[in-house]
Amino acid sequence: MRRTLSNAGRAGLLLLMMGVAAAGQSEPLPVVTVLVDNAKVIRLPEKTATVIVGNPIIAEVTPQKNGVLVLTGKSFGSTNLIALDNAGAMIAETMIRVEASRDSTITVQRGLDRESLSCTPNCQPAVQLGDSASYFGAASGQADARRKLATGGGGAVPAAADH
């Protein structure tokens, strides 16, 4: 024997399901947005003893004095930041959104290969996550070599050939 709900029964079931779904939803978390390779200073709630980042590949935190925290964007994406008190109770939770800088950055798409340039005002390579591996490797390698030369760790520079 097959039973069916009346229209009133269906409406009641729908309202019940909507109530259960609404009860499972919490208030949206406050959002802090930071750019990749940039830092932002935020203040922690009083009595914060522990800070947890959901995914440290996306964002990194460095606690400072007086309840100040330096938040650094490491990779594109979203993660959460949780503040706990000494007893381990959650004081606050915030959503961290790490985005790419759009100011003065130009993306060049060549088929499947992508290259990023920073144009401030002249365009120079500025590798971003998502750039083609060959472009990323070449530009990063040059930047690393330059950094080593600047800090004295680059070794000898090849001499120019005599002509």
ChimeraX commands (.cxc) that place a marker at each C-alpha (Angstrom):
marker #1 position 0.00,0.00,0.00 radius 0.5
marker #1 position 1.38,3.34,-1.03 radius 0.5
marker #1 position 0.80,6.44,1.08 radius 0.5
marker #1 position 0.97,9.99,-0.16 radius 0.5
marker #1 position 1.04,13.26,1.72 radius 0.5
marker #1 position -1.72,15.76,1.29 radius 0.5
marker #1 position -0.85,19.28,0.14 radius 0.5
marker #1 position -1.00,20.43,3.77 radius 0.5
marker #1 position 1.30,17.58,4.79 radius 0.5
marker #1 position 3.77,18.43,2.04 radius 0.5
marker #1 position 3.77,22.09,3.09 radius 0.5
marker #1 position 4.37,21.10,6.73 radius 0.5
marker #1 position 7.24,18.79,5.76 radius 0.5
marker #1 position 8.77,21.52,3.60 radius 0.5
marker #1 position 8.59,24.03,6.46 radius 0.5
marker #1 position 10.11,21.49,8.83 radius 0.5
marker #1 position 12.98,20.81,6.41 radius 0.5
marker #1 position 13.56,24.55,5.90 radius 0.5
marker #1 position 13.65,25.06,9.66 radius 0.5
marker #1 position 16.21,22.29,10.11 radius 0.5
marker #1 position 18.34,23.70,7.26 radius 0.5
marker #1 position 18.13,27.23,8.68 radius 0.5
marker #1 position 19.02,25.96,12.16 radius 0.5
marker #1 position 22.20,24.36,10.72 radius 0.5
marker #1 position 23.34,27.64,9.20 radius 0.5
marker #1 position 25.33,29.97,11.40 radius 0.5
marker #1 position 26.06,33.64,10.96 radius 0.5
marker #1 position 28.59,34.28,8.19 radius 0.5
marker #1 position 32.11,34.73,9.48 radius 0.5
marker #1 position 33.75,38.15,9.25 radius 0.5
marker #1 position 36.19,38.24,6.33 radius 0.5
marker #1 position 39.70,39.69,6.30 radius 0.5
marker #1 position 41.19,40.05,2.82 radius 0.5
marker #1 position 44.95,40.19,2.22 radius 0.5
marker #1 position 46.92,40.09,-1.03 radius 0.5
marker #1 position 49.44,37.36,-1.87 radius 0.5
marker #1 position 52.93,38.36,-0.65 radius 0.5
marker #1 position 51.48,41.20,1.44 radius 0.5
marker #1 position 50.96,41.60,5.15 radius 0.5
marker #1 position 48.14,43.05,7.19 radius 0.5
marker #1 position 48.11,43.94,10.89 radius 0.5
marker #1 position 45.07,42.78,12.84 radius 0.5
marker #1 position 44.17,43.00,16.53 radius 0.5
marker #1 position 43.26,39.85,18.43 radius 0.5
marker #1 position 40.45,39.69,21.00 radius 0.5
marker #1 position 41.46,40.15,24.63 radius 0.5
marker #1 position 42.59,37.02,26.47 radius 0.5
marker #1 position 43.69,35.25,23.28 radius 0.5
marker #1 position 46.20,32.57,24.19 radius 0.5
marker #1 position 46.32,30.48,21.01 radius 0.5
marker #1 position 45.86,31.33,17.34 radius 0.5
marker #1 position 45.12,28.62,14.76 radius 0.5
marker #1 position 45.22,29.01,10.97 radius 0.5
marker #1 position 43.21,26.39,9.12 radius 0.5
marker #1 position 45.61,26.18,6.16 radius 0.5
marker #1 position 49.06,27.72,6.72 radius 0.5
marker #1 position 49.87,27.27,3.02 radius 0.5
marker #1 position 47.32,30.02,2.27 radius 0.5
marker #1 position 48.07,32.42,5.13 radius 0.5
marker #1 position 50.70,32.75,7.84 radius 0.5
marker #1 position 50.35,34.55,11.16 radius 0.5
marker #1 position 53.04,36.04,13.34 radius 0.5
marker #1 position 51.95,37.11,16.84 radius 0.5
marker #1 position 53.34,40.42,18.08 radius 0.5
marker #1 position 53.09,42.20,21.43 radius 0.5
marker #1 position 49.87,43.62,22.86 radius 0.5
marker #1 position 47.44,41.36,20.99 radius 0.5
marker #1 position 48.63,42.35,17.54 radius 0.5
marker #1 position 48.97,39.75,14.78 radius 0.5
marker #1 position 50.71,40.07,11.41 radius 0.5
marker #1 position 48.78,38.18,8.74 radius 0.5
marker #1 position 50.70,37.36,5.53 radius 0.5
marker #1 position 49.08,36.06,2.34 radius 0.5
marker #1 position 51.04,33.08,1.03 radius 0.5
marker #1 position 48.83,31.56,-1.67 radius 0.5
marker #1 position 45.45,32.18,-3.29 radius 0.5
marker #1 position 42.43,30.83,-1.45 radius 0.5
marker #1 position 40.42,30.99,1.74 radius 0.5
marker #1 position 41.08,29.61,5.19 radius 0.5
marker #1 position 39.98,30.39,8.71 radius 0.5
marker #1 position 41.67,31.91,11.75 radius 0.5
marker #1 position 40.56,30.81,15.23 radius 0.5
marker #1 position 41.43,32.53,18.54 radius 0.5
marker #1 position 41.32,30.42,21.72 radius 0.5
marker #1 position 41.60,31.46,25.37 radius 0.5
marker #1 position 43.74,29.71,28.03 radius 0.5
marker #1 position 41.02,27.11,28.67 radius 0.5
marker #1 position 40.88,26.24,24.96 radius 0.5
marker #1 position 37.49,27.86,24.41 radius 0.5
marker #1 position 36.97,29.58,21.07 radius 0.5
marker #1 position 36.84,33.37,21.44 radius 0.5
marker #1 position 36.59,34.31,17.76 radius 0.5
marker #1 position 36.73,32.91,14.25 radius 0.5
marker #1 position 37.45,34.87,11.07 radius 0.5
marker #1 position 37.58,33.90,7.41 radius 0.5
marker #1 position 40.85,34.82,5.70 radius 0.5
marker #1 position 40.69,35.42,1.95 radius 0.5
marker #1 position 43.97,35.70,0.05 radius 0.5
marker #1 position 43.70,37.30,-3.39 radius 0.5
marker #1 position 46.01,38.36,-6.19 radius 0.5
marker #1 position 46.94,41.99,-6.60 radius 0.5
marker #1 position 45.13,43.52,-9.53 radius 0.5
marker #1 position 46.76,46.93,-9.34 radius 0.5
marker #1 position 49.34,47.39,-12.08 radius 0.5
marker #1 position 49.53,43.64,-12.81 radius 0.5
marker #1 position 49.05,42.46,-16.38 radius 0.5
marker #1 position 48.51,38.83,-17.34 radius 0.5
marker #1 position 49.65,37.67,-20.78 radius 0.5
marker #1 position 48.04,34.47,-22.01 radius 0.5
marker #1 position 49.87,32.63,-24.85 radius 0.5
marker #1 position 47.84,29.54,-25.56 radius 0.5
marker #1 position 48.01,27.56,-22.34 radius 0.5
marker #1 position 51.04,29.48,-21.04 radius 0.5
marker #1 position 50.51,32.42,-18.74 radius 0.5
marker #1 position 52.96,35.18,-17.75 radius 0.5
marker #1 position 52.44,37.96,-15.21 radius 0.5
marker #1 position 53.98,41.40,-15.44 radius 0.5
marker #1 position 54.07,44.24,-12.93 radius 0.5
marker #1 position 53.74,47.57,-14.71 radius 0.5
marker #1 position 54.75,50.31,-12.25 radius 0.5
marker #1 position 55.17,52.17,-14.67 radius 0.5
marker #1 position 57.47,49.95,-16.80 radius 0.5
marker #1 position 56.47,46.31,-17.20 radius 0.5
marker #1 position 58.78,43.77,-15.55 radius 0.5
marker #1 position 58.34,40.04,-14.85 radius 0.5
marker #1 position 56.39,39.45,-11.64 radius 0.5
marker #1 position 55.78,35.74,-11.25 radius 0.5
marker #1 position 52.41,34.74,-9.82 radius 0.5
marker #1 position 50.97,31.41,-8.81 radius 0.5
marker #1 position 49.45,29.98,-11.96 radius 0.5
marker #1 position 52.11,31.26,-14.38 radius 0.5
marker #1 position 53.60,28.68,-16.77 radius 0.5
marker #1 position 56.35,26.57,-15.21 radius 0.5
marker #1 position 59.05,27.69,-17.67 radius 0.5
marker #1 position 58.30,31.41,-17.14 radius 0.5
marker #1 position 57.98,30.98,-13.37 radius 0.5
marker #1 position 61.26,29.02,-13.17 radius 0.5
marker #1 position 63.24,31.42,-15.36 radius 0.5
marker #1 position 62.03,34.60,-13.62 radius 0.5
marker #1 position 62.36,33.08,-10.14 radius 0.5
marker #1 position 65.87,31.80,-10.95 radius 0.5
marker #1 position 66.98,35.25,-12.06 radius 0.5
marker #1 position 65.51,36.82,-8.92 radius 0.5
marker #1 position 67.25,34.24,-6.70 radius 0.5
marker #1 position 70.59,34.81,-8.47 radius 0.5
marker #1 position 70.23,38.58,-8.07 radius 0.5
marker #1 position 69.36,38.20,-4.37 radius 0.5
marker #1 position 72.43,35.99,-3.82 radius 0.5
marker #1 position 74.67,38.53,-5.53 radius 0.5
marker #1 position 73.22,41.34,-3.41 radius 0.5
marker #1 position 73.83,39.44,-0.17 radius 0.5
marker #1 position 77.34,38.30,-1.14 radius 0.5
marker #1 position 76.36,34.63,-1.46 radius 0.5
marker #1 position 76.40,34.47,-5.24 radius 0.5
marker #1 position 80.01,33.50,-5.74 radius 0.5
marker #1 position 82.11,34.85,-8.56 radius 0.5
marker #1 position 80.59,36.56,-11.53 radius 0.5
marker #1 position 81.92,35.14,-14.82 radius 0.5
marker #1 position 84.53,37.40,-16.38 radius 0.5
marker #1 position 83.85,38.93,-19.75 radius 0.5
marker #1 position 85.70,37.18,-22.58 radius 0.5
marker #1 position 88.60,39.12,-24.09 radius 0.5
marker #1 position 88.19,39.94,-27.76 radius 0.5
marker link #1:1,2 radius 0.2
marker link #1:2,3 radius 0.2
marker link #1:3,4 radius 0.2
marker link #1:4,5 radius 0.2
marker link #1:5,6 radius 0.2
marker link #1:6,7 radius 0.2
marker link #1:7,8 radius 0.2
marker link #1:8,9 radius 0.2
marker link #1:9,10 radius 0.2
marker link #1:10,11 radius 0.2
marker link #1:11,12 radius 0.2
marker link #1:12,13 radius 0.2
marker link #1:13,14 radius 0.2
marker link #1:14,15 radius 0.2
marker link #1:15,16 radius 0.2
marker link #1:16,17 radius 0.2
marker link #1:17,18 radius 0.2
marker link #1:18,19 radius 0.2
marker link #1:19,20 radius 0.2
marker link #1:20,21 radius 0.2
marker link #1:21,22 radius 0.2
marker link #1:22,23 radius 0.2
marker link #1:23,24 radius 0.2
marker link #1:24,25 radius 0.2
marker link #1:25,26 radius 0.2
marker link #1:26,27 radius 0.2
marker link #1:27,28 radius 0.2
marker link #1:28,29 radius 0.2
marker link #1:29,30 radius 0.2
marker link #1:30,31 radius 0.2
marker link #1:31,32 radius 0.2
marker link #1:32,33 radius 0.2
marker link #1:33,34 radius 0.2
marker link #1:34,35 radius 0.2
marker link #1:35,36 radius 0.2
marker link #1:36,37 radius 0.2
marker link #1:37,38 radius 0.2
marker link #1:38,39 radius 0.2
marker link #1:39,40 radius 0.2
marker link #1:40,41 radius 0.2
marker link #1:41,42 radius 0.2
marker link #1:42,43 radius 0.2
marker link #1:43,44 radius 0.2
marker link #1:44,45 radius 0.2
marker link #1:45,46 radius 0.2
marker link #1:46,47 radius 0.2
marker link #1:47,48 radius 0.2
marker link #1:48,49 radius 0.2
marker link #1:49,50 radius 0.2
marker link #1:50,51 radius 0.2
marker link #1:51,52 radius 0.2
marker link #1:52,53 radius 0.2
marker link #1:53,54 radius 0.2
marker link #1:54,55 radius 0.2
marker link #1:55,56 radius 0.2
marker link #1:56,57 radius 0.2
marker link #1:57,58 radius 0.2
marker link #1:58,59 radius 0.2
marker link #1:59,60 radius 0.2
marker link #1:60,61 radius 0.2
marker link #1:61,62 radius 0.2
marker link #1:62,63 radius 0.2
marker link #1:63,64 radius 0.2
marker link #1:64,65 radius 0.2
marker link #1:65,66 radius 0.2
marker link #1:66,67 radius 0.2
marker link #1:67,68 radius 0.2
marker link #1:68,69 radius 0.2
marker link #1:69,70 radius 0.2
marker link #1:70,71 radius 0.2
marker link #1:71,72 radius 0.2
marker link #1:72,73 radius 0.2
marker link #1:73,74 radius 0.2
marker link #1:74,75 radius 0.2
marker link #1:75,76 radius 0.2
marker link #1:76,77 radius 0.2
marker link #1:77,78 radius 0.2
marker link #1:78,79 radius 0.2
marker link #1:79,80 radius 0.2
marker link #1:80,81 radius 0.2
marker link #1:81,82 radius 0.2
marker link #1:82,83 radius 0.2
marker link #1:83,84 radius 0.2
marker link #1:84,85 radius 0.2
marker link #1:85,86 radius 0.2
marker link #1:86,87 radius 0.2
marker link #1:87,88 radius 0.2
marker link #1:88,89 radius 0.2
marker link #1:89,90 radius 0.2
marker link #1:90,91 radius 0.2
marker link #1:91,92 radius 0.2
marker link #1:92,93 radius 0.2
marker link #1:93,94 radius 0.2
marker link #1:94,95 radius 0.2
marker link #1:95,96 radius 0.2
marker link #1:96,97 radius 0.2
marker link #1:97,98 radius 0.2
marker link #1:98,99 radius 0.2
marker link #1:99,100 radius 0.2
marker link #1:100,101 radius 0.2
marker link #1:101,102 radius 0.2
marker link #1:102,103 radius 0.2
marker link #1:103,104 radius 0.2
marker link #1:104,105 radius 0.2
marker link #1:105,106 radius 0.2
marker link #1:106,107 radius 0.2
marker link #1:107,108 radius 0.2
marker link #1:108,109 radius 0.2
marker link #1:109,110 radius 0.2
marker link #1:110,111 radius 0.2
marker link #1:111,112 radius 0.2
marker link #1:112,113 radius 0.2
marker link #1:113,114 radius 0.2
marker link #1:114,115 radius 0.2
marker link #1:115,116 radius 0.2
marker link #1:116,117 radius 0.2
marker link #1:117,118 radius 0.2
marker link #1:118,119 radius 0.2
marker link #1:119,120 radius 0.2
marker link #1:120,121 radius 0.2
marker link #1:121,122 radius 0.2
marker link #1:122,123 radius 0.2
marker link #1:123,124 radius 0.2
marker link #1:124,125 radius 0.2
marker link #1:125,126 radius 0.2
marker link #1:126,127 radius 0.2
marker link #1:127,128 radius 0.2
marker link #1:128,129 radius 0.2
marker link #1:129,130 radius 0.2
marker link #1:130,131 radius 0.2
marker link #1:131,132 radius 0.2
marker link #1:132,133 radius 0.2
marker link #1:133,134 radius 0.2
marker link #1:134,135 radius 0.2
marker link #1:135,136 radius 0.2
marker link #1:136,137 radius 0.2
marker link #1:137,138 radius 0.2
marker link #1:138,139 radius 0.2
marker link #1:139,140 radius 0.2
marker link #1:140,141 radius 0.2
marker link #1:141,142 radius 0.2
marker link #1:142,143 radius 0.2
marker link #1:143,144 radius 0.2
marker link #1:144,145 radius 0.2
marker link #1:145,146 radius 0.2
marker link #1:146,147 radius 0.2
marker link #1:147,148 radius 0.2
marker link #1:148,149 radius 0.2
marker link #1:149,150 radius 0.2
marker link #1:150,151 radius 0.2
marker link #1:151,152 radius 0.2
marker link #1:152,153 radius 0.2
marker link #1:153,154 radius 0.2
marker link #1:154,155 radius 0.2
marker link #1:155,156 radius 0.2
marker link #1:156,157 radius 0.2
marker link #1:157,158 radius 0.2
marker link #1:158,159 radius 0.2
marker link #1:159,160 radius 0.2
marker link #1:160,161 radius 0.2
marker link #1:161,162 radius 0.2
marker link #1:162,163 radius 0.2
view
